[in-house]
């Protein structure tokens, strides 16, 4: 498995990252440990989680994903073999059970979140600590444009960075990153880090897939010039890009298991149509829809690592195997032709 330097950091991460948000909801602890073992066998050294996982977020299961990883780390003794990333929840999106709903990115909350994650993960340090979503009003999670009417009080980026810098200096986290961020946000984090001489972000974890290529609309240049690596999440668009929901509306997966309100952007009719078109294109070139969707992410120059998730080892194997596929120019042209007609329906 290829590795790459993550931004300006000293972290060298595998080009595929194991996403774990199914651990504790769709996967048991034994399942989780099997996936972690297999990923490591295949050369994946990068594991991503979050304090709010698993999804669908519930008070009864919150933190289970980190706990499962923690028991695996204790049992396997593989802590030094992996790059471990986790995330702090931002302002409450109805998840009142995380720190009693006090989840804005204040220094006190950042410190509390890190300490709790360290306990669950059974480790002394976190390699990459990320802010799961911004404190401020920003267009995320399917909101296509910025709306000034949604402005609200928020924690200053300078204050959040100051707290993160203290934790870096204390050795509790090694590097920092953002998630679900905008081009303005990335630029502001970099600027504030320079002005304060504090820890600088090295990564951004944003959605990127065939039905959501919005990263290419300015964030690609921003991250290139500031040397911030993209960790692409949802490469299969919650399973839509496997085309299984077009073939069977009741197919097992997050879009049928969880309420439609959890991921409305992937339930748009244009997403179903785009998924059908990409599936036809893939099969014309002898690929499965899954292979095309993943290989697209794996092969983009601006993607530092692609976060994949699976509910069983068969899926995980197929997802990893797709890394070795090369997309011919004709297929890339076909992808771009569909994209021109159905531009970012899953944004």
C-alpha positions as CSV (number, residue, x, y, z in Angstrom):
1,X,0.0,0.0,0.0
2,X,1.3,3.4,-0.9
3,X,1.8,6.0,1.7
4,X,2.0,9.8,1.5
5,X,3.1,12.7,3.8
6,X,0.0,14.4,5.2
7,X,0.3,18.1,4.6
8,X,3.3,19.7,6.3
9,X,3.3,17.0,9.1
10,X,5.6,14.2,9.8
11,X,2.8,11.7,9.4
12,X,3.0,9.3,6.5
13,X,-0.4,7.8,6.0
14,X,-1.6,5.0,3.7
15,X,-3.5,6.2,0.6
16,X,-6.5,4.2,2.0
17,X,-7.8,5.0,5.5
18,X,-10.1,2.7,7.4
19,X,-13.3,4.5,8.4
20,X,-15.0,3.1,11.5
21,X,-18.3,4.8,12.0
22,X,-20.2,1.5,11.6
23,X,-18.4,0.0,14.6
24,X,-21.0,-0.3,17.4
25,X,-24.1,0.0,15.2
26,X,-23.8,-2.1,12.0
27,X,-20.7,-4.0,13.3
28,X,-20.0,-5.8,16.5
29,X,-16.8,-5.5,18.5
30,X,-15.6,-8.8,17.0
31,X,-16.4,-7.5,13.5
32,X,-14.5,-4.3,14.2
33,X,-11.4,-6.2,15.4
34,X,-11.5,-8.4,12.3
35,X,-11.7,-5.3,10.0
36,X,-8.8,-3.7,11.9
37,X,-6.7,-6.8,11.6
38,X,-7.4,-7.2,7.9
39,X,-6.7,-3.6,7.1
40,X,-3.4,-3.8,8.8
41,X,-2.5,-7.0,6.9
42,X,-3.3,-5.1,3.6
43,X,-0.9,-2.3,4.5
44,X,-3.4,0.3,5.8
45,X,-1.8,2.2,8.7
46,X,-4.4,5.0,8.9
47,X,-7.6,4.6,11.1
48,X,-10.2,7.3,11.4
49,X,-12.9,7.6,14.0
50,X,-14.8,10.3,16.0
51,X,-16.2,10.9,19.5
52,X,-19.8,10.9,18.2
53,X,-19.5,7.6,16.4
54,X,-21.1,5.2,15.6
55,X,-23.8,6.5,13.2
56,X,-26.8,6.7,13.4
57,X,-25.9,8.9,16.5
58,X,-27.6,7.7,19.7
59,X,-27.0,8.3,23.3
60,X,-26.9,4.5,23.9
61,X,-24.1,3.9,21.5
62,X,-22.1,7.1,21.4
63,X,-18.4,6.4,22.0
64,X,-18.6,2.7,21.2
65,X,-16.5,3.1,18.1
66,X,-13.6,4.6,20.0
67,X,-14.0,1.9,22.7
68,X,-13.9,-0.9,20.1
69,X,-10.7,0.5,18.7
70,X,-9.3,0.9,22.2
71,X,-9.9,-2.8,23.1
72,X,-8.3,-3.8,19.7
73,X,-5.2,-1.6,20.5
74,X,-4.9,-3.2,23.9
75,X,-5.3,-6.7,22.6
76,X,-3.1,-6.3,19.5
77,X,-0.3,-4.2,20.8
78,X,-0.3,-2.4,17.4
79,X,-0.4,1.2,18.6
80,X,2.9,2.2,17.1
81,X,2.0,0.6,13.8
82,X,-1.0,2.9,13.0
83,X,-1.8,6.6,12.5
84,X,-4.9,7.1,14.7
85,X,-7.3,10.0,13.9
86,X,-10.4,11.1,15.8
87,X,-12.6,14.1,15.8
88,X,-14.3,16.5,18.3
89,X,-18.0,17.2,17.7
90,X,-18.9,20.8,16.9
91,X,-21.9,22.8,18.1
92,X,-24.8,20.5,18.9
93,X,-26.8,19.2,16.0
94,X,-29.2,17.6,18.4
95,X,-26.7,15.3,20.0
96,X,-27.3,16.5,23.5
97,X,-25.7,13.4,25.1
98,X,-22.2,14.5,24.1
99,X,-20.9,16.6,27.0
100,X,-24.6,17.4,27.9
101,X,-24.9,19.3,24.6
102,X,-22.1,21.7,25.3
103,X,-20.0,20.8,22.2
104,X,-18.9,24.1,20.8
105,X,-15.2,24.2,20.1
106,X,-14.2,26.2,23.1
107,X,-10.9,25.5,24.9
108,X,-12.6,23.8,27.8
109,X,-14.6,21.6,25.5
110,X,-11.6,20.7,23.3
111,X,-9.6,19.6,26.3
112,X,-12.6,17.6,27.7
113,X,-13.1,15.9,24.3
114,X,-9.5,14.9,24.0
115,X,-9.2,13.5,27.4
116,X,-12.4,11.4,27.0
117,X,-11.3,10.1,23.6
118,X,-7.9,9.1,25.0
119,X,-9.6,7.1,27.7
120,X,-11.9,5.3,25.3
121,X,-9.1,4.6,22.8
122,X,-6.8,3.4,25.6
123,X,-3.8,5.4,24.3
124,X,-1.6,8.2,25.5
125,X,-1.8,10.3,22.3
126,X,-3.8,10.9,19.2
127,X,-1.9,11.2,15.9
128,X,-4.4,13.5,14.1
129,X,-7.1,15.4,16.0
130,X,-9.8,16.9,13.9
131,X,-12.7,19.4,14.4
132,X,-15.7,17.5,13.1
133,X,-17.5,20.6,11.8
134,X,-17.1,24.3,12.3
135,X,-18.2,26.4,15.2
136,X,-19.4,29.2,12.9
137,X,-22.2,29.2,10.4
138,X,-20.9,27.5,7.3
139,X,-22.5,25.7,4.3
140,X,-22.1,22.0,5.3
141,X,-23.9,18.6,5.3
142,X,-25.9,19.3,2.1
143,X,-26.3,23.1,2.5
144,X,-25.3,24.2,-1.0
145,X,-24.6,27.9,-0.4
146,X,-23.7,30.2,2.5
147,X,-26.7,31.9,4.2
148,X,-25.9,35.0,6.3
149,X,-29.4,34.7,7.9
150,X,-28.1,31.7,9.7
151,X,-25.4,33.6,11.5
152,X,-25.0,32.7,15.2
153,X,-22.5,33.2,18.0
154,X,-19.4,31.0,17.6
155,X,-16.0,30.3,19.2
156,X,-13.2,32.2,17.5
157,X,-10.8,30.1,15.5
158,X,-7.9,31.7,17.3
159,X,-9.3,30.4,20.7
160,X,-9.8,26.9,19.4
161,X,-6.3,26.8,17.8
162,X,-4.8,28.0,21.1
163,X,-6.3,25.1,23.0
164,X,-5.2,22.6,20.3
165,X,-1.7,24.0,20.4
166,X,-1.5,23.4,24.2
167,X,-2.5,19.8,23.7
168,X,0.1,19.4,21.0
169,X,2.8,20.8,23.3
170,X,1.5,18.4,26.1
171,X,2.1,15.5,23.8
172,X,-1.6,14.4,23.8
173,X,-2.1,15.1,20.1
174,X,0.5,15.2,17.3
175,X,-1.2,17.0,14.5
176,X,-4.5,18.8,13.9
177,X,-7.0,19.0,11.1
178,X,-10.4,20.2,10.1
179,X,-13.5,18.5,8.7
180,X,-16.5,19.7,6.7
181,X,-14.7,23.0,6.1
182,X,-14.8,25.6,3.4
183,X,-12.0,27.4,1.5
184,X,-12.4,30.4,3.7
185,X,-12.2,28.3,6.8
186,X,-9.0,26.6,5.7
187,X,-7.4,29.9,4.9
188,X,-8.4,31.4,8.2
189,X,-7.0,28.4,10.2
190,X,-3.7,28.7,8.3
191,X,-3.6,32.5,8.8
192,X,-4.4,32.4,12.5
193,X,-1.8,29.7,13.1
194,X,0.9,31.9,11.5
195,X,-0.2,35.0,13.4
196,X,-0.2,33.2,16.7
197,X,2.8,30.8,16.0
198,X,0.6,27.9,17.1
199,X,-0.1,24.4,15.6
200,X,-1.1,24.5,11.9
201,X,-3.8,22.3,10.3
202,X,-2.3,19.6,8.1
203,X,-5.6,18.0,6.7
204,X,-9.2,18.5,5.8
205,X,-11.7,15.7,5.9
206,X,-14.5,16.5,3.5
207,X,-17.0,14.6,1.4
208,X,-15.7,13.8,-2.1
209,X,-17.2,11.4,-4.6
210,X,-18.7,11.2,-8.1
211,X,-21.9,12.9,-7.0
212,X,-20.2,15.5,-4.9
213,X,-17.0,17.0,-6.5
214,X,-17.5,20.4,-4.9
215,X,-14.0,20.2,-3.4
216,X,-12.8,21.0,-7.0
217,X,-14.5,24.4,-6.8
218,X,-11.8,26.3,-5.0
219,X,-10.9,24.1,-2.1
220,X,-8.5,22.1,-4.3
221,X,-6.4,25.3,-5.0
222,X,-6.6,26.5,-1.4
223,X,-5.4,23.1,-0.1
224,X,-2.6,22.8,-2.7
225,X,-1.2,26.2,-2.0
226,X,-1.5,25.8,1.8
227,X,-0.3,22.2,1.7
228,X,-3.3,20.8,3.5
229,X,-4.1,17.2,2.6
230,X,-7.7,16.0,1.7
231,X,-9.0,13.0,3.5
232,X,-12.0,12.1,1.2
233,X,-15.0,10.7,3.0
234,X,-18.1,9.1,1.6
235,X,-16.4,7.9,-1.6
236,X,-19.5,5.7,-2.3
237,X,-22.0,8.4,-1.3
238,X,-23.6,6.3,1.5
239,X,-23.7,3.4,-0.9
240,X,-25.5,5.2,-3.7
241,X,-22.6,4.8,-6.0
242,X,-22.7,1.0,-5.7
243,X,-26.1,1.4,-7.6
244,X,-27.7,-1.1,-5.2
245,X,-30.6,1.3,-4.4
246,X,-31.5,1.7,-8.0
247,X,-31.5,-2.1,-8.4
248,X,-33.4,-2.7,-5.1
249,X,-35.1,0.2,-3.3
250,X,-35.0,-1.8,-0.1
251,X,-31.4,-2.9,-0.3
252,X,-29.6,-3.2,3.0
253,X,-27.6,-0.1,3.9
254,X,-27.6,3.2,5.7
255,X,-30.1,4.8,3.3
256,X,-32.7,2.2,4.2
257,X,-31.6,1.5,7.8
258,X,-31.6,5.1,9.0
259,X,-34.3,7.8,8.6
260,X,-34.2,9.8,5.3
261,X,-33.7,12.9,7.3
262,X,-30.2,11.7,8.3
263,X,-28.8,12.0,4.7
264,X,-31.3,13.8,2.5
265,X,-28.6,15.0,0.1
266,X,-28.1,11.4,-1.0
267,X,-31.8,10.8,-1.5
268,X,-32.3,13.4,-4.2
269,X,-33.7,12.0,-7.5
270,X,-30.7,13.4,-9.4
271,X,-28.4,11.4,-7.2
272,X,-30.2,8.2,-8.1
273,X,-30.0,9.2,-11.8
274,X,-26.3,10.0,-11.6
275,X,-25.6,6.7,-9.8
276,X,-27.4,4.8,-12.6
277,X,-25.4,6.6,-15.3
278,X,-22.1,6.0,-13.6
279,X,-23.0,2.3,-13.0
280,X,-23.7,1.9,-16.8
281,X,-20.4,3.6,-17.6
282,X,-18.5,1.4,-15.2
283,X,-20.0,-1.8,-16.6
284,X,-19.2,-0.7,-20.2
285,X,-15.6,-0.7,-19.2
286,X,-15.7,-4.0,-17.3
287,X,-15.8,-2.5,-13.8
288,X,-18.3,-2.7,-11.0
289,X,-19.9,0.6,-10.0
290,X,-18.0,0.3,-6.7
291,X,-14.7,-0.1,-8.4
292,X,-15.3,3.0,-10.5
293,X,-16.4,5.2,-7.6
294,X,-13.4,4.2,-5.4
295,X,-10.8,4.3,-8.1
296,X,-12.0,7.8,-9.0
297,X,-11.1,9.0,-5.5
298,X,-7.9,6.9,-5.2
299,X,-6.6,8.4,-8.5
300,X,-7.2,12.1,-7.9
301,X,-4.1,14.2,-7.4
302,X,-5.5,16.2,-4.5
303,X,-6.7,13.3,-2.4
304,X,-4.1,12.4,0.3
305,X,-6.1,9.4,1.6
306,X,-9.6,8.0,0.9
307,X,-11.6,6.9,3.9
308,X,-13.4,3.6,3.2
309,X,-15.9,1.8,5.4
310,X,-17.5,-1.6,5.2
311,X,-19.9,-3.8,7.1
312,X,-18.1,-7.0,6.3
313,X,-14.7,-8.3,5.2
314,X,-15.9,-9.1,1.7
315,X,-16.8,-5.5,1.1
316,X,-13.6,-4.3,2.7
317,X,-11.5,-6.6,0.4
318,X,-13.3,-5.3,-2.7
319,X,-12.8,-1.7,-1.6
320,X,-9.0,-2.2,-1.0
321,X,-8.5,-4.2,-4.2
322,X,-9.9,-1.3,-6.3
323,X,-6.7,0.6,-5.5
324,X,-4.8,-1.3,-8.1
325,X,-7.2,-0.4,-11.0
326,X,-6.1,2.2,-13.6
327,X,-8.8,4.3,-15.2
328,X,-8.3,4.8,-19.0
329,X,-8.7,8.2,-20.5
330,X,-11.9,7.3,-22.3
331,X,-13.5,6.3,-18.9
332,X,-12.4,9.5,-17.3
333,X,-13.9,11.5,-20.2
334,X,-17.1,9.6,-19.7
335,X,-17.2,10.5,-16.0
336,X,-16.6,14.1,-16.8
337,X,-19.4,14.1,-19.4
338,X,-21.9,12.8,-16.9
339,X,-20.6,15.3,-14.3
340,X,-21.2,18.1,-16.8
341,X,-24.9,17.1,-17.1
342,X,-25.5,16.2,-13.5
343,X,-23.2,18.4,-11.5
344,X,-22.8,17.6,-7.9
345,X,-26.3,16.4,-7.1
346,X,-25.0,15.0,-3.8
347,X,-23.4,18.2,-2.6
